[in-house]
Amino acid sequence: MRPTLNKRIAQSINISEKQVAVVLRLLAEGGTIPFIARYRKEATGSLDEIAIEKIDNAQKTLKELEKRKASILEKLAELRVNKPSLIEQIKNCYDPKELEDLYLPYKQKRKTKATVAIENGLEPLAKIIMSQRQNDIMTQAYRYARNGLTADALEGARHIIAEWVSESKAARDTIRTSFERHATLIAKVDKKKAAEAQKYKDYFDFSQTIHRTPSHRLLAIFRAEKEGFLKVKIEIDTDRALERLERIFIRSNTDAADHIRLAVKDSYKRLLAPSIVTEVRKEAKEKADQEAIEIFKNNLTQLLMAAPLGSKNVLALDPGFRSGCKLTCLDTQGNLTHHSTVYPHPPQNKTKEASLSIENLIKKHHIEAIAIGNGTAGRDTEQFIKSLLPKDSTIEVYLISEAGASIYSASEAAREEFPDLDLTVRGSVSIGRRLMDPLAELVKIDPKSIGVGQYQHDVDQGKLKASLDNVVSFAVNKVGVNANTASKHLLQHVAGLGPKLGQNIVEYRNTNGPFKTIESIKKVQGYGAKAFEQSAGFLRVVDGDNPLDESAVHPESYAIVKKMALKNNLDLKQLIGNETAISELKLQEFVTETIGLPTLKDIVTELKKPGLDPRGAAKTIVFDDRIRDIKDIQVGMRLQGKVSNLTKFGAFVDIGVKENGLIHISEISDRRISDPAEVLHLEQAITARVIEVDIDRKRIALSLKE
């Protein structure tokens, strides 16, 4: 009996069939992954977002496979192929490669050497040769030869046999297995382009078993090949491959065996090996893509969940030399209250005017923190700003990554908010807001622009986008969103909303004023029962009529919280945050048919610290004052920095100069690790030792080893 779709999904991700069935039902009913993970734990057995996403992806993959099977069976029916065993094999097949192998002999072909030979009536001769019963093949060939040209007839028959060999499931399985186990990836530089291909120098004469080639190397090699710098081959031992094929097809020592041997050799070189190489290459690329996507997902999650400064008055600077430093002042809600330009650096050197201007702005706008972009002139501007602040100043100075700021400044979102402002001023606003709330600002730009991946532009863009969209959604819903202050860009990522409802909420708010309760959001056009169910737990109304609206407790559970308060003879406000009273509750007393202990435990955690931001608090990094340029760095120096990017091969570190340092995976820990993420995370403050500086190639090698 064929396993059900649910059973196959359950087996593929190692959970129960019942859990799969529940998740698929909830998804089919319009449930979102964040909602199901957070508020349907009793039903799913407390599956997290990652497991639910895997179920959803596995379902889509298997449905595509079933669709392909149906298409193949339909085509076979049209061709009147009536082979019950073949049809059963297709129905029971769950390997896409095997499925295509089963269909291959019946697939409509373009004109090939074999089809031409068949048209010339040589198929019977090919069958005689394959039967290996006739010893005098030349006599047989003469019967089928045109104009007595037996050599041509035999060549045509061999072309037919070559195609049969290439379509044989046994042959394909044998060669596929050999490639999977032993295939070598070989890369050679195009000597004419060696000078301009220096960044790929490591791969000029490269050879490695393909299944041992790390994803970053594979993607680098394929990129270099695409750019025309490398010539790439995937090979196995040809002689051993031919030996294996001959064992399948040659069963005698007749004249026919010699022709089959020639046909097998032709088939392998012309048809079979190229076909399997394409397959192996595609699989290797997909695997490397998936690994690169996982790295990007993990990095993006950490970046989105970076600690916010919070609601403070911020002075933001987009630094520059010749073009000056663009200043913007932002109020506690991130609204722009002032913008101007100062020129403290060469060639203008208007240091005094810049100092007075900034000191006045700090007083006038009650500045509590300063954000400086970490690009060109970033360190010089940081030193200049710090020189203006009194020693006892409570104002913290932060260097903020500019990655993506220029993308935002030219985006539709920025043009819509600041139609009359210069791009650089918009960039300065983005830098300040990224300090205040990284998540709220980063959702406005394409995640690929943030630059925390590994060869992200070389991977499957459709898969990358789908994965990153989920990462953004999970982060937004994990933190929660203030319904009265959030931008439409942030609201659209709330479970159950989307761009249209996000826009409608903002428009309603602008017309009618702030929401007093979560319940009142139902007045927004298009915000129906399903949208409310999915989104309400992730929206917050601060200082409204119901204190529970500030928490992650879903409105469907408010009645239970009221019972908890009554049990303690307290009102809601007295219960919320009262850890002593909450700890004394016996949760079993509040279990219902739909709400069990997993949800009750979440409710209690939330009541103890309602609206607690899981992201922590922003911290400053102090860079070495001696270092402004790569030329200032010497081997042996110990430098402070923060992790700016994680890849499979190591970690990039911002050490306060234009070029990031690289800690190779072998230099991260004294113990052996397989992934830098085992030890490091994005934005982590570290102290590393300089082990190499290459000024010409602009490379800085660092180590964390003792």
NORUR-V166546 format. One record per pair of residues at least 12 apart in sequence whose ideal C-beta (glycine too) atoms are under 8 Angstrom apart, sorted by sequence separation. I is the first residue (numbers start at 1). J is the second residue. If there is no record, write none. Layout:
# NORUR-V166546
i = {I I}
j = {J J}
This chain:
# NORUR-V166546
i = {37 90 128 138 141 315 316 327 342 385 414 490 546 627 641 642 650 651 668 690 691 4 7 23 89 90 141 144 315 316 326 327 372 410 481 489 548 568 587 624 641 650 663 689 6 26 73 76 189 203 246 250 315 316 327 409 430 476 488 491 538 561 587 641 650 688 689 6 9 34 37 125 189 206 246 249 314 315 326 327 342 370 382 409 488 491 508 521 537 624 640 641 645 649 650 688 689 33 36 86 125 141 187 188 189 313 314 325 342 414 448 477 505 508 537 568 623 624 639 644 649 688 689 26 73 137 187 188 203 313 324 325 340 382 406 409 476 477 488 508 537 568 587 623 639 648 650 651 6 22 26 72 73 125 187 188 203 246 313 324 325 408 409 476 477 488 518 521 536 537 564 567 622 623 650 686 33 125 187 245 313 324 325 408 487 505 536 585 621 33 124 186 187 200 312 325 379 448 473 504 536 621 641 22 23 69 185 186 200 203 311 378 406 409 447 472 504 518 564 621 22 69 122 185 242 245 311 405 408 473 483 504 505 567 582 633 639 33 121 184 185 242 245 338 501 504 518 532 533 23 69 184 185 200 210 321 324 378 447 517 548 633 667 19 27 81 184 185 320 321 322 370 372 374 402 405 447 484 501 516 547 551 582 632 651 663 679 19 120 183 184 204 242 321 322 338 368 369 370 372 373 374 404 405 483 500 501 515 518 546 547 564 582 650 18 72 76 79 182 183 197 203 241 245 338 358 368 369 370 371 372 373 374 375 514 517 519 563 630 648 661 19 27 68 75 125 129 183 185 337 367 369 370 372 374 516 517 518 548 627 628 629 630 648 16 23 27 65 125 129 200 325 359 369 371 373 402 405 443 515 516 517 547 579 627 628 629 630 647 651 661 15 69 72 76 181 197 200 238 327 354 358 414 484 501 560 577 627 646 24 65 68 72 75 122 125 126 130 180 238 327 400 413 484 518 576 577 624 646 15 23 27 62 125 126 129 197 241 329 345 373 413 483 517 560 575 577 623 624 23 185 196 197 351 355 362 401 408 411 443 577 621 623 653 655 65 122 126 130 187 327 331 400 411 496 497 576 646 667 20 24 122 126 193 238 345 400 483 496 560 646 653 667 669 670 15 120 185 193 329 345 408 439 496 519 646 667 668 669 670 123 187 344 398 408 439 496 497 518 643 645 662 664 667 668 13 122 126 187 190 329 404 407 483 496 497 557 643 644 662 663 667 117 190 345 407 495 496 643 659 661 662 663 15 116 117 189 190 344 439 495 560 643 659 660 661 662 663 13 189 190 404 494 642 643 659 661 663 13 117 118 188 189 407 557 561 642 113 116 117 187 188 234 315 444 495 560 564 642 643 657 187 494 641 642 13 114 187 404 444 494 640 641 655 9 12 113 114 186 234 315 403 404 440 443 557 561 640 641 112 185 186 234 315 403 404 440 443 640 641 655 114 185 186 403 639 9 113 114 185 186 403 638 639 653 8 9 113 184 315 440 443 552 553 638 639 112 183 184 439 638 639 183 184 313 315 325 637 638 9 183 313 314 317 319 553 636 637 5 8 182 313 314 315 316 317 319 373 552 553 636 179 182 313 314 315 316 317 318 321 373 551 635 312 313 314 315 316 317 319 320 321 325 483 551 634 635 5 179 312 314 319 320 481 482 483 484 633 635 5 178 319 373 480 481 482 483 484 552 635 319 321 372 480 481 482 551 552 634 309 371 480 482 550 551 633 5 175 319 371 477 550 641 105 178 319 476 548 104 178 222 371 547 630 639 317 371 621 631 630 175 178 218 219 369 619 102 218 633 101 104 317 630 175 219 542 174 175 210 218 219 630 98 101 174 213 540 101 215 216 480 211 215 219 171 174 210 215 216 413 171 215 170 171 97 165 168 168 336 339 165 318 8 339 318 2 309 339 2 339 175 336 171 326 175 179 183 328 161 165 175 179 326 334 161 165 185 326 330 334 172 176 179 180 328 158 162 166 171 175 179 323 326 327 328 157 161 162 165 326 330 334 161 165 172 176 330 334 158 159 162 163 172 176 320 328 154 158 162 166 161 165 166 318 330 334 159 165 318 158 162 163 162 166 318 318 317 316 316 318 317 316 316 137 138 315 316 132 137 314 130 132 135 136 137 316 132 134 135 133 134 135 314 132 134 137 314 133 132 312 131 132 311 130 309 310 129 308 309 310 128 132 308 309 308 129 130 308 129 307 308 480 306 306 304 305 479 303 304 479 478 479 304 303 304 300 303 303 300 296 300 333 299 300 299 296 296 295 296 295 296 292 292 292 292 292 293 292 293 304 296 300 304 289 293 297 301 305 288 289 293 296 297 300 304 296 300 304 290 301 305 286 289 293 297 301 305 289 439 97 435 452 453 452 454 451 452 453 454 398 398 399 397 396 399 452 223 219 220 223 219 222 216 215 216 219 219 382 383 401 379 379 380 379 401 399 399 379 379 374 376 375 308 308 310 307 309 310 305 306 307 309 305 307 308 307 306 307 299 299 298 295 295 295 291 306 307 306 298 302 303 302 303 302 299 53 49 49 216 216 215 216 214 214 33 34 38 33 34 32 33 34 34 35 34 35 33 32 32 35 39 35 38 198 30 35 38 32 35 31 35 30 34 38 39 39 42 46 42 42 41 42 41 42 41 39 41 38}
j = {49 102 140 150 153 327 328 339 354 397 426 502 558 639 653 654 662 663 680 702 703 17 20 36 102 103 154 157 328 329 339 340 385 423 494 502 561 581 600 637 654 663 676 702 20 40 87 90 203 217 260 264 329 330 341 423 444 490 502 505 552 575 601 655 664 702 703 21 24 49 52 140 204 221 261 264 329 330 341 342 357 385 397 424 503 506 523 536 552 639 655 656 660 664 665 703 704 49 52 102 141 157 203 204 205 329 330 341 358 430 464 493 521 524 553 584 639 640 655 660 665 704 705 43 90 154 204 205 220 330 341 342 357 399 423 426 493 494 505 525 554 585 604 640 656 665 667 668 24 40 44 90 91 143 205 206 221 264 331 342 343 426 427 494 495 506 536 539 554 555 582 585 640 641 668 704 52 144 206 264 332 343 344 427 506 524 555 604 640 53 144 206 207 220 332 345 399 468 493 524 556 641 661 43 44 90 206 207 221 224 332 399 427 430 468 493 525 539 585 642 44 91 144 207 264 267 333 427 430 495 505 526 527 589 604 655 661 56 144 207 208 265 268 361 524 527 541 555 556 47 93 208 209 224 234 345 348 402 471 541 572 657 691 44 52 106 209 210 345 346 347 395 397 399 427 430 472 509 526 541 572 576 607 657 676 688 704 45 146 209 210 230 268 347 348 364 394 395 396 398 399 400 430 431 509 526 527 541 544 572 573 590 608 676 45 99 103 106 209 210 224 230 268 272 365 385 395 396 397 398 399 400 401 402 541 544 546 590 657 675 688 47 55 96 103 153 157 211 213 365 395 397 398 400 402 544 545 546 576 655 656 657 658 676 45 52 56 94 154 158 229 354 388 398 400 402 431 434 472 544 545 546 576 608 656 657 658 659 676 680 690 45 99 102 106 211 227 230 268 357 384 388 444 514 531 590 607 657 676 55 96 99 103 106 153 156 157 161 211 269 358 431 444 515 549 607 608 655 677 47 55 59 94 157 158 161 229 273 361 377 405 445 515 549 592 607 609 655 656 56 218 229 230 384 388 395 434 441 444 476 610 654 656 686 688 99 156 160 164 221 361 365 434 445 530 531 610 680 701 55 59 157 161 228 273 380 435 518 531 595 681 688 702 704 705 51 156 221 229 365 381 444 475 532 555 682 703 704 705 706 160 224 381 435 445 476 533 534 555 680 682 699 701 704 705 51 160 164 225 228 367 442 445 521 534 535 595 681 682 700 701 705 156 229 384 446 534 535 682 698 700 701 702 55 156 157 229 230 384 479 535 600 683 699 700 701 702 703 54 230 231 445 535 683 684 700 702 704 55 159 160 230 231 449 599 603 684 156 159 160 230 231 277 358 487 538 603 607 685 686 700 231 538 685 686 58 159 232 449 489 539 685 686 700 55 58 159 160 232 280 361 449 450 486 489 603 607 686 687 159 232 233 281 362 450 451 487 490 687 688 702 162 233 234 451 687 58 162 163 234 235 452 687 688 702 58 59 163 234 365 490 493 602 603 688 689 163 234 235 490 689 690 235 236 365 367 377 689 690 62 236 366 367 370 372 606 689 690 59 62 236 367 368 369 370 371 373 427 606 607 690 234 237 368 369 370 371 372 373 376 428 606 690 368 369 370 371 372 373 375 376 377 381 539 607 690 691 62 236 369 371 376 377 538 539 540 541 690 692 63 236 377 431 538 539 540 541 542 610 693 378 380 431 539 540 541 610 611 693 369 431 540 542 610 611 693 66 236 380 432 538 611 702 167 240 381 538 610 167 241 285 434 610 693 702 381 435 685 695 695 241 244 284 285 435 685 169 285 700 169 172 385 698 244 288 611 244 245 280 288 289 700 169 172 245 284 611 173 287 288 552 284 288 292 245 248 284 291 292 489 248 292 248 249 176 245 248 249 418 421 249 402 94 425 405 91 398 428 92 429 268 429 267 422 272 276 280 425 259 263 273 277 424 432 260 264 284 425 429 433 272 276 279 280 428 259 263 267 272 276 280 424 427 428 429 259 263 264 267 428 432 436 264 268 275 279 433 437 262 263 266 267 276 280 424 432 259 263 267 271 267 271 272 424 436 440 266 272 425 266 270 271 271 275 427 428 428 428 429 431 431 431 432 254 255 432 433 250 255 432 249 251 254 255 256 435 252 254 255 254 255 256 435 254 256 259 436 256 256 436 256 257 436 256 435 436 256 435 436 437 256 260 436 437 437 259 260 438 260 438 439 611 438 439 438 439 613 438 439 614 614 615 442 442 443 447 450 452 450 447 452 485 452 453 453 452 453 453 454 454 456 453 454 455 456 458 459 459 460 471 464 468 472 459 463 467 471 475 459 460 464 467 468 471 475 468 472 476 463 474 478 460 463 467 471 475 479 464 615 279 618 644 645 645 647 645 646 647 648 618 620 621 620 620 623 682 455 454 455 458 455 458 454 454 455 458 459 623 625 644 623 627 628 628 654 654 656 656 657 654 658 658 613 615 617 615 617 618 614 615 616 618 615 617 618 618 618 619 645 646 646 646 647 648 648 682 683 683 677 681 682 682 683 683 682 470 470 474 647 648 648 649 648 649 470 473 477 473 474 473 474 477 478 495 495 496 495 495 496 533 537 534 537 697 530 535 538 534 537 534 538 534 538 552 554 556 594 598 595 596 596 598 598 599 599 599 602 602}
